[in-house]
């Protein structure tokens, strides 16, 4: 016999028949709120569609969450300390580099950082695609 959802403790790992494993968070009216292991967007599930997750399901979900975190690779060491260089002949790159130099001359370090972020975003979108 399954326990009523109200008796689940927050953090209890449950299997939703929609083939998802999640942590019990709370009730939302007649439905139950679950959150993916490792974090993420909550979803609602029907209480009748839930059961405690098996060790295998819990382990699989934990491994997927760990792999997702590993695949989100951080920048290489030192990459963010070096300002991005404008691509020769690219007007947006030149404009952002000039904006950065004006900010540097005015000792506006926040604007320097903003220009670097915008230049990196532009280069990722337009020059690495």
Buried (B, 14 or more C-beta within 10 A) or exposed (E): EEEEBEEBEEEBBBBBEEEBBBBBBEBEEEBBBBBBBBEEEBBEBEBEEBEBBEEEBBEBBBEBBEEEEEEEEEEEEEEBEEBBEBBEEBEBBEBBBEBBEEBBEEEBEEBBBBBBEBBBEBBEEEEEE
